[in-house]
Amino acid sequence: MKLSFTHRARDQVASLSASKQARLEKQLAFLLGNLRHPSLRAKKYDESRGIWQARVDRDYRFYFLIEEDTYLILSVIPHPK
């Protein structure tokens, strides 16, 4: 599998602190290795549009699509509590 980012997601990642970016990179590595890695807590977010949600940390989530052999990262945003 490969990773790709929308322009919006790239901008959101660029605005994260260095520590959040490092956590995101770690989680994306887990995603590439195993969609079901326990720390991701990946789940279908919107079944009709095929959007998934996974955990960066307690406060942030990233949303993505699975398109053939690519994870398309749509956004990286604070988790609404």
C-alpha positions in Angstrom: 0.0 0.0 0.0 1.0 3.6 -0.6 0.0 6.9 1.0 -1.3 10.0 -0.7 -2.6 13.3 0.8 -5.1 15.8 -0.4 -4.0 19.4 -0.5 -6.2 20.1 2.5 -4.6 17.2 4.5 -1.1 18.4 3.6 -1.9 21.9 4.9 -3.4 20.4 8.1 -0.3 18.3 8.7 2.0 21.3 8.1 0.1 23.2 10.8 0.6 20.5 13.4 3.2 20.8 16.1 6.4 18.7 15.6 5.3 16.2 18.2 1.9 15.7 16.6 3.5 15.3 13.2 5.8 12.6 14.7 2.8 10.8 16.2 1.0 11.0 12.9 4.0 9.5 11.0 4.1 6.7 13.5 0.4 5.9 13.1 0.7 6.1 9.3 3.5 3.6 9.4 1.2 1.3 11.4 -1.5 1.9 8.8 0.8 0.9 6.0 1.7 -2.3 7.9 -1.7 -3.3 9.2 -5.0 -1.5 8.9 -6.2 -3.4 12.1 -3.2 -2.3 14.3 -4.7 -1.8 17.7 -3.4 1.7 18.3 -5.1 3.0 15.1 -8.6 2.0 16.2 -9.5 2.2 12.5 -13.1 2.0 11.7 -15.5 2.9 8.9 -16.6 6.5 9.5 -19.0 6.9 6.5 -20.0 3.7 4.9 -21.8 5.3 2.0 -18.7 7.3 0.9 -16.1 4.7 2.0 -14.4 7.1 4.5 -12.4 5.6 7.3 -11.3 7.2 10.6 -8.2 6.3 12.6 -6.5 7.7 15.7 -3.4 9.9 15.7 -3.6 10.2 19.5 -6.3 10.9 22.1 -6.9 14.4 20.6 -6.5 14.0 16.9 -8.0 11.7 14.2 -7.2 11.3 10.5 -9.7 10.4 7.8 -8.9 8.4 4.7 -10.2 6.5 1.7 -8.8 3.2 0.4 -8.4 3.4 -3.4 -6.9 0.3 -4.9 -3.4 0.2 -3.4 -3.4 3.7 -1.9 -4.6 5.2 1.4 -5.8 8.7 0.5 -5.5 10.9 3.6 -8.4 13.3 3.5 -7.9 15.3 6.7 -6.1 15.4 10.0 -8.2 17.2 12.6 -8.9 17.5 16.3 -11.3 14.8 17.6 -14.6 16.3 18.4 -15.4 15.3 22.0 
